[in-house]
Amino acid sequence: MEGIGRPVEQGKEYVVTIDAKGAKGDGIAHVEGFVIFVTGGNLGEKVKVKITEVKRTFALGAVIQ
């Protein structure tokens, strides 16, 4: 089933802290250990993100606030 074992859902919003930087410059955050690549996120920022896509082992999101 889609979504099993993933603590985030596409289209939902979450408040996260950017705790790393990806190779392509995106911020990286975690929700319950699940990796989220955040477009527009800077290291150390606490931001609200909207999940745009959920993959098997990670999610993509964008800063909305």
Phi, psi and omega per residue, in radians:
M1 nan 2.490 3.114
E2 -1.160 2.361 3.036
G3 1.620 -0.229 -3.131
I4 -1.130 2.287 3.109
G5 1.391 0.089 3.130
R6 -1.989 2.111 -3.051
P7 -1.398 0.038 3.106
V8 -2.179 2.721 3.130
E9 -2.209 2.501 3.103
Q10 -1.031 2.362 3.101
G11 1.577 -0.235 -3.137
K12 -1.585 2.826 -3.115
E13 -1.963 2.506 -3.124
Y14 -2.446 2.588 3.011
V15 -1.694 2.157 -3.081
V16 -2.345 2.838 3.014
T17 -1.911 2.255 3.113
I18 -1.316 1.993 -3.057
D19 -1.924 0.016 3.101
A20 -2.796 2.935 3.081
K21 -2.033 2.330 3.113
G22 -1.398 2.889 -3.119
A23 -1.050 -0.508 -3.128
K24 -1.659 0.142 3.083
G25 1.661 -0.112 3.097
D26 -1.253 2.676 3.011
G27 -1.364 2.716 3.090
I28 -2.164 2.251 3.093
A29 -2.246 2.948 3.126
H30 -2.341 2.444 2.981
V31 -2.152 1.989 -3.092
E32 0.924 0.664 3.117
G33 1.464 -0.141 -3.129
F34 -1.472 2.264 -3.050
V35 -1.351 2.346 3.038
I36 -2.206 2.129 3.035
F37 -1.524 2.144 -2.999
V38 -1.998 1.948 3.059
T39 -1.206 2.235 3.117
G40 1.515 0.103 3.137
G41 -1.626 2.386 3.117
N42 -1.968 2.505 -3.094
L43 -0.859 2.256 3.099
G44 1.566 -0.207 -3.126
E45 -1.344 2.508 2.951
K46 -1.789 2.055 -3.005
V47 -2.354 2.797 2.997
K48 -1.681 2.249 -3.140
V49 -2.131 2.619 3.012
K50 -1.891 2.216 -3.129
I51 -1.321 2.138 -3.099
T52 -1.729 -0.391 -3.124
E53 -2.790 2.425 3.084
V54 -2.073 2.126 3.102
K55 -1.800 -3.099 -3.106
R56 -1.108 -0.739 -3.032
T57 -2.059 -0.001 3.135
F58 -2.798 2.973 3.080
A59 -2.267 2.789 3.048
L60 -2.002 2.448 3.141
G61 -2.589 2.937 3.132
A62 -2.329 2.503 3.108
V63 -1.161 2.316 3.093
I64 -2.076 -0.131 3.139
Q65 -2.616 nan nan
